[in-house]
Amino acid sequence: MNSLATSVFGIAIPVDGDEDSASGGGVVAIDNKIEQAMDLVKSHLMYAVREEVEVLKEQIKELVERNSLLERENALLKSLSNNDQLSQLPAQQANPSSTSQQQAVIAQPPQPTQPPQQPNVSSA
């Protein structure tokens, strides 16, 4: 059993009657191994947390930039619109189905009309 624990875990576990058990050295060795394992887990967790923090910081930066862009676009659209259009906004926000229908109509590009074809006349 002791050789199995030593080969698998790299830890020698003293058995009753061993010299290490009398001196307490085996317990200290196990405590040291546990402490090393805990330190390793702690360093891996800290690394993972730092990495996640960097990803989240980047996402926050992108969202702040997008928010700023949208705020500027909103300000521009407000400045280009007239009071009648602005007064219609609260009514459109109260009835979102009509707004989505209007947006769908606006979003569809007009279909190009075909010019009438000229008869194919050949000169003799």
N, C-alpha and C positions, 0 to 999 in steps of 0.2 A: 504494500500500500504506500509506504514511504517513497519507494523508488518511482511509483506512478506519479505521485504529487510532485516529486522533484523533476521528472522528465516533462510533465505537462505544464506545470505552473512555474517551474524554476524555484520552488520553495521547498526547503527541507523541513518536514514536520517531525518534531521529535516525538518519539514513542516513549511510554513509561519505562524508566530504567536507563534512558540515554543520558549521557553526561550533560548535554545542553539543557535538558529540562531541569536539572538540579541547579544550574547556574542562572537560569532564566534567559539565556542568550537566544534560545529558539523563539521565545515570545517577543523579544526585542526585534529579531530579524523579521518576524511576521508583521509586527507593527510598522517597521520600516518599509516593507513591501507594500502594505496597505496605504501608507502615507504617500509613497511614490505613485501608486496607481491613482490615488485621489488627486494628486498634483497634476498628473497627466490628463485626467478627465477635466480638471479645472482649466488647464491651458487650452484644451481642445474646445471647450465651451466658450471660453473668452474669445478665441479666434473666430468661432462661428458667429458669435454675437457682434463682434467688430465688423465682420463681413456683411452681416445683415444690416447693421447701422449704416454702412457705406451705401448699400443698395437703396435703403430708405431715404437717405440724404439726397441721392441722385433723383429719386422719384419726386421728392418734395421740390427740388430745384426745377424739374421739368414742369410740375404742376403750377408752380409760382409763375414761371415764364408764360405758360399757356393762359393762366388767369389774367396776367397783365395784358397779353395780346387781346384777349376777349374783352377786357375792360376798355382798351383803346378802340377796338372795333365798335363796341357799343356806344362809346362817346361820339365817334364819327357818325354812326348811323343816326343818333339822336340829333346831331347838329345838322344833318342833311334832311331830316324829316320836318314836316310842318306840324302845327298844333293840332290839326284835325287828325292826322295819323297818330300822333301821340295820345290823343284822347280816346282813340279806338283800342289802344293796348289793354286797358283794364277790362274792357268788354270781351276781348279775345282771350284774355287769360282766364276769365270766368267760364268761358265756353270753349274748351280746348279742341273739341271735335271740329268746330268750324275753322279754327286756326289750322289744324292739320290738313283739312280739305283745301284751304287756301294755299298752304305751302305746297301741297301735292300739285296743284294747278300751276303754281309758279315754278316748281322744280322741273316740270316737263318742258323740254325745249320745243319751240314751235316746229311743226313739220314743214320742211321746204316744199314749195309748190313747184311742180314741173312746168317749165315753159312750154307753150304749145309747139308741137313739132311742125316744121315747115314741110310741105309736100316735096317729095324728091323729084325735082324737075331737072331733066338733063337737056342741055342745049344741043340742037341738032346740027 
